[in-house]
Amino acid sequence: MFNKSQYGNKWPFSVDQIEVFCEGASDVYFTANGTTYALNGAARGKVNAGNSNITSHDMEELRLSDPNFTDSKMAIPPDFVEQGLRLCK
């Protein structure tokens, strides 16, 4: 579980916490407020191709704008995906 207090102004989402999990060999997802989102490319690819058993929403609806760059979203910390991949093993 990751939460806003751990990341301060680097927190990328409009929700206060997320829980990361893995499906299959390398598909990383997270849940926030009871909704599931694909986190990495492997998960997004399966969802977009209709090859996932998980109903996933677009995480862009939760991503905050980066105050330092016009028309950019906050970066997703790499440890979110890294933790998910560790759960795949």
PyRosetta script that sets phi, psi and omega in degrees:
from pyrosetta import init, pose_from_sequence

init()
pose = pose_from_sequence("MFNKSQYGNKWPFSVDQIEVFCEGASDVYFTANGTTYALNGAARGKVNAGNSNITSHDMEELRLSDPNFTDSKMAIPPDFVEQGLRLCK")
pose.set_psi(1, 135.9)
pose.set_omega(1, 176.4)
pose.set_phi(2, -119.1)
pose.set_psi(2, 145.9)
pose.set_omega(2, 177.2)
pose.set_phi(3, -139.7)
pose.set_psi(3, 161.7)
pose.set_omega(3, -174.8)
pose.set_phi(4, -56.4)
pose.set_psi(4, -37.5)
pose.set_omega(4, -177.6)
pose.set_phi(5, -64.4)
pose.set_psi(5, -24.7)
pose.set_omega(5, 178.3)
pose.set_phi(6, -72.9)
pose.set_psi(6, -25.5)
pose.set_omega(6, -169.8)
pose.set_phi(7, -116.7)
pose.set_psi(7, -12.7)
pose.set_omega(7, 178.3)
pose.set_phi(8, 55.4)
pose.set_psi(8, -129.3)
pose.set_omega(8, -177.0)
pose.set_phi(9, -75.3)
pose.set_psi(9, 1.6)
pose.set_omega(9, 175.0)
pose.set_phi(10, -94.4)
pose.set_psi(10, -3.7)
pose.set_omega(10, -178.9)
pose.set_phi(11, -66.0)
pose.set_psi(11, 126.4)
pose.set_omega(11, -172.0)
pose.set_phi(12, -92.0)
pose.set_psi(12, -3.2)
pose.set_omega(12, -170.9)
pose.set_phi(13, -119.2)
pose.set_psi(13, 159.2)
pose.set_omega(13, 178.3)
pose.set_phi(14, -84.0)
pose.set_psi(14, -3.2)
pose.set_omega(14, 174.6)
pose.set_phi(15, -102.2)
pose.set_psi(15, 159.8)
pose.set_omega(15, -175.1)
pose.set_phi(16, -84.7)
pose.set_psi(16, -18.2)
pose.set_omega(16, 178.2)
pose.set_phi(17, -155.3)
pose.set_psi(17, 156.4)
pose.set_omega(17, 175.6)
pose.set_phi(18, -136.1)
pose.set_psi(18, 155.8)
pose.set_omega(18, 173.5)
pose.set_phi(19, -122.8)
pose.set_psi(19, 122.1)
pose.set_omega(19, -176.2)
pose.set_phi(20, -91.5)
pose.set_psi(20, 142.3)
pose.set_omega(20, 174.3)
pose.set_phi(21, -148.3)
pose.set_psi(21, 166.7)
pose.set_omega(21, -177.8)
pose.set_phi(22, -118.4)
pose.set_psi(22, 146.8)
pose.set_omega(22, 174.5)
pose.set_phi(23, -131.6)
pose.set_psi(23, 130.0)
pose.set_omega(23, -179.3)
pose.set_phi(24, 72.3)
pose.set_psi(24, -151.4)
pose.set_omega(24, -174.7)
pose.set_phi(25, -79.7)
pose.set_psi(25, -31.8)
pose.set_omega(25, -174.3)
pose.set_phi(26, -157.6)
pose.set_psi(26, 20.8)
pose.set_omega(26, -178.5)
pose.set_phi(27, -93.0)
pose.set_psi(27, 111.4)
pose.set_omega(27, -176.4)
pose.set_phi(28, -103.7)
pose.set_psi(28, 129.1)
pose.set_omega(28, -179.7)
pose.set_phi(29, -126.2)
pose.set_psi(29, 168.0)
pose.set_omega(29, 168.7)
pose.set_phi(30, -142.3)
pose.set_psi(30, 156.5)
pose.set_omega(30, 175.2)
pose.set_phi(31, -115.1)
pose.set_psi(31, 145.7)
pose.set_omega(31, 176.0)
pose.set_phi(32, -146.4)
pose.set_psi(32, 123.8)
pose.set_omega(32, -180.0)
pose.set_phi(33, 52.7)
pose.set_psi(33, 37.9)
pose.set_omega(33, 176.4)
pose.set_phi(34, 81.4)
pose.set_psi(34, 4.2)
pose.set_omega(34, 179.4)
pose.set_phi(35, -112.2)
pose.set_psi(35, 141.9)
pose.set_omega(35, -177.8)
pose.set_phi(36, -102.1)
pose.set_psi(36, 141.2)
pose.set_omega(36, -179.5)
pose.set_phi(37, -134.0)
pose.set_psi(37, 139.7)
pose.set_omega(37, 173.3)
pose.set_phi(38, -74.6)
pose.set_psi(38, 132.2)
pose.set_omega(38, -176.0)
pose.set_phi(39, -102.8)
pose.set_psi(39, -38.9)
pose.set_omega(39, -177.9)
pose.set_phi(40, -111.9)
pose.set_psi(40, 172.8)
pose.set_omega(40, -178.1)
pose.set_phi(41, -60.6)
pose.set_psi(41, -37.2)
pose.set_omega(41, 179.7)
pose.set_phi(42, -62.0)
pose.set_psi(42, -44.8)
pose.set_omega(42, 179.8)
pose.set_phi(43, -68.3)
pose.set_psi(43, -45.1)
pose.set_omega(43, 179.4)
pose.set_phi(44, -61.5)
pose.set_psi(44, -39.3)
pose.set_omega(44, 179.0)
pose.set_phi(45, -61.7)
pose.set_psi(45, -44.8)
pose.set_omega(45, 179.3)
pose.set_phi(46, -66.2)
pose.set_psi(46, -41.5)
pose.set_omega(46, 179.3)
pose.set_phi(47, -62.9)
pose.set_psi(47, -47.4)
pose.set_omega(47, -178.4)
pose.set_phi(48, -64.1)
pose.set_psi(48, -31.6)
pose.set_omega(48, 179.8)
pose.set_phi(49, -85.8)
pose.set_psi(49, -4.8)
pose.set_omega(49, -178.4)
pose.set_phi(50, 76.5)
pose.set_psi(50, 20.3)
pose.set_omega(50, -176.9)
pose.set_phi(51, -104.5)
pose.set_psi(51, 18.6)
pose.set_omega(51, -179.3)
pose.set_phi(52, -112.9)
pose.set_psi(52, 143.2)
pose.set_omega(52, 174.4)
pose.set_phi(53, -82.6)
pose.set_psi(53, -4.8)
pose.set_omega(53, -176.6)
pose.set_phi(54, -102.0)
pose.set_psi(54, 131.2)
pose.set_omega(54, 173.5)
pose.set_phi(55, -82.3)
pose.set_psi(55, 119.7)
pose.set_omega(55, -173.9)
pose.set_phi(56, -123.8)
pose.set_psi(56, 143.2)
pose.set_omega(56, 175.3)
pose.set_phi(57, -99.7)
pose.set_psi(57, 166.0)
pose.set_omega(57, 179.7)
pose.set_phi(58, -78.2)
pose.set_psi(58, 118.0)
pose.set_omega(58, -177.7)
pose.set_phi(59, -65.1)
pose.set_psi(59, -16.2)
pose.set_omega(59, 179.7)
pose.set_phi(60, -61.4)
pose.set_psi(60, -24.0)
pose.set_omega(60, 178.7)
pose.set_phi(61, -68.4)
pose.set_psi(61, -18.2)
pose.set_omega(61, 178.3)
pose.set_phi(62, -102.2)
pose.set_psi(62, -17.8)
pose.set_omega(62, -174.4)
pose.set_phi(63, -72.5)
pose.set_psi(63, 135.6)
pose.set_omega(63, 179.2)
pose.set_phi(64, -83.9)
pose.set_psi(64, 152.6)
pose.set_omega(64, 174.4)
pose.set_phi(65, -70.8)
pose.set_psi(65, 144.0)
pose.set_omega(65, 177.4)
pose.set_phi(66, -82.3)
pose.set_psi(66, 118.6)
pose.set_omega(66, -177.7)
pose.set_phi(67, -67.4)
pose.set_psi(67, -14.9)
pose.set_omega(67, -178.1)
pose.set_phi(68, -91.3)
pose.set_psi(68, -13.6)
pose.set_omega(68, -176.3)
pose.set_phi(69, -138.1)
pose.set_psi(69, 125.5)
pose.set_omega(69, 179.0)
pose.set_phi(70, -64.9)
pose.set_psi(70, 137.6)
pose.set_omega(70, 177.4)
pose.set_phi(71, 59.6)
pose.set_psi(71, 28.3)
pose.set_omega(71, 177.5)
pose.set_phi(72, -123.1)
pose.set_psi(72, 152.4)
pose.set_omega(72, 176.3)
pose.set_phi(73, -100.3)
pose.set_psi(73, 159.3)
pose.set_omega(73, 177.2)
pose.set_phi(74, -61.5)
pose.set_psi(74, 143.6)
pose.set_omega(74, 178.3)
pose.set_phi(75, -70.8)
pose.set_psi(75, 145.2)
pose.set_omega(75, 175.1)
pose.set_phi(76, -84.3)
pose.set_psi(76, 120.3)
pose.set_omega(76, 179.0)
pose.set_phi(77, -58.0)
pose.set_psi(77, 134.9)
pose.set_omega(77, -176.7)
pose.set_phi(78, -61.8)
pose.set_psi(78, -25.2)
pose.set_omega(78, -178.2)
pose.set_phi(79, -68.7)
pose.set_psi(79, -17.5)
pose.set_omega(79, 174.9)
pose.set_phi(80, -63.5)
pose.set_psi(80, -51.3)
pose.set_omega(80, -179.7)
pose.set_phi(81, -69.9)
pose.set_psi(81, -39.4)
pose.set_omega(81, 179.8)
pose.set_phi(82, -58.6)
pose.set_psi(82, -43.7)
pose.set_omega(82, 178.4)
pose.set_phi(83, -64.1)
pose.set_psi(83, -42.0)
pose.set_omega(83, 178.6)
pose.set_phi(84, -60.4)
pose.set_psi(84, -42.6)
pose.set_omega(84, 179.6)
pose.set_phi(85, -65.9)
pose.set_psi(85, -34.5)
pose.set_omega(85, 175.9)
pose.set_phi(86, -63.9)
pose.set_psi(86, -33.6)
pose.set_omega(86, 179.1)
pose.set_phi(87, -70.7)
pose.set_psi(87, -21.2)
pose.set_omega(87, 180.0)
pose.set_phi(88, -71.3)
pose.set_psi(88, -22.1)
pose.set_omega(88, -174.7)
pose.set_phi(89, -83.7)
pose.dump_pdb("model.pdb")
